[in-house]
Amino acid sequence: MFHRFFGSSSQKDDTIVERPAPPPPSDGAGDTATVRRIVAKLEAMPPEQARFLAAAAYTLARAANADMDISDEETAAIERELQGHESIDEATAVLVTEMAKLQAKTVGATEDYVVTREFKKLSDAGQRLVVMRACFAVMAANGTISAEETAVINQIADELDIDEATLNTIRADYHEQFSAVQAVRRIAGNAPSA
C-alpha cells in the first residue's frame, strides 16, 4: 500500500518537482503585532468567558458548516453575531471566527455534541436563545437555509434544550429563507422578488 504512494525503494525517480515560489518577503510586523494583541486579549479574558466565547463561536460555525461549506456571507454573519453579543472588537471576532471555522471543518461531528453540551453548561436560557437566533441568522446569510442546515439546527436546538414552540417561533422569522419554501414558491410561480 505504501508503495503506491511513496514508490518502491528499488525504483529511482529522477523527476524534478517544481515547487511554488515563496511568497514575497514581508516584515510581518503589523500582522504579528495585531495577532499578538488579539491573543493577549483572549488570554486576558477570564477562562469561563473565553470558553463561553469559543463554544458560542464553534456552535455558529457548526451551523454554517452544516452543508459542508461556510460561505463568505456566513463568515461575515458569524463575525457580526460575535461582535454584537460578546462585545469583542472586529479583529478579535475575525480571529475567533476563523479558529471556530477551522475546528468545525476539521473535527466537525466528533466535537459537535461535546462543544454544544459545554456551551449549554456555560450559558443560561437567554444566552442559549441568543445563540440559537444567531445560528439562524448565520445560516440565512446567503439567502437560503438548506435541508442539511435545517437538520443541524434541529440537533443544536435539541442539545441546548430549546423547546419546540420556541424553536418554531424563531423559525417563523426565517420562513422565507428555507429552501423548501423557496422551492414551493418557485413551482407555484409566486417567488418573492429580490
JOKA-V21054 format. One line per field, one symbol per residue. ss: DSSP state (H for helix, E for strand, - for the rest). psi: psi as a letter, one per 20 degrees, with the letter a starting at -180 (. if undefined). burial: 1 if it has 24 or more other C-alpha atoms within 12 Angstrom, else 0. A space follows every 10 residues. Layout:
ss=???
psi=???
burial=???
This chain:
ss=-HHHHH---- ---------- --------HH HHHHHHHHHH HHHH--HHHH HHHHHHHHHH HHHHHHH--- -HHHHHHHHH HHHHHH---H HHHHHHHHHH HHHHHH-HHH HHHHHHHHHH HH--HHHHHH HHHHHHHHHH ----E-HHHH HHHHHHHHH- ---HHHHHHH HHH-HHHEHH HHHHHHHH-- ----
psi=ghhhhirqii ppojppppqq qqqqqqhjgg ggggghgggh gghiqqhhgg gggggggggg hgghjhjkpo rhghghhggg ghhhiilqrg gghgggghgg ggghhhhdhh igggghgggg hirrgghhhg hghhgggghi hjiporhghg gghhgggghj lpqgggghgg hhhjgiiphg ghgghggijl pqq.
burial=0000000000 0000000000 0000000000 0000000000 0100000001 1111111111 1111111011 1001111111 1110110100 1111111111 1011100100 0110111111 0110000111 1111111111 1001110011 0111111011 1100001001 1001011110 0100000000 0000
